C-alpha cells in the first residue's frame, strides 16, 4: 500500500467530521474528490501490480 492510499483512507475516515463544517455544495465537491482520488489510486495500484506479473 502506498503512502497516498494510506492518506486517502485517513481522509475518508475523517470526511464526515470535516464535511460537518461545509455547505452542501462543498460537501458534494469533497465527496467527488474523494471518490475520484480513490479510483485514481486504485488504477495506479493495479497498473503497478500488473507490471510485477
WOSULGI-V223427 format. One record per residue. SS is DSSP state (A for helix, B for strand, O for the rest). OMEGA is omega as a letter, one per 30 degrees, with the letter a starting at -180 (999 if undefined). NEAR is the number of other C-alpha atoms within 12 Angstrom. Layout:
SS,OMEGA,NEAR
SS,OMEGA,NEAR
This chain:
O,a,15
O,l,14
A,a,11
A,l,17
A,l,21
A,l,15
A,l,17
A,a,24
A,l,19
A,l,17
A,l,22
A,a,22
A,a,14
A,a,16
A,a,24
A,l,17
A,a,13
A,a,17
A,l,21
O,l,14
O,a,13
O,l,16
O,a,12
A,a,12
A,l,12
A,l,16
A,a,19
A,l,17
A,l,16
A,l,24
A,a,22
A,l,16
A,l,19
A,a,26
A,a,19
A,l,15
A,l,21
A,l,23
A,l,16
A,a,17
A,l,24
A,l,20
A,l,15
A,a,18
A,l,19
A,l,16
A,l,13
A,a,14
A,l,12
A,l,10
A,a,9
A,a,8
O,999,7
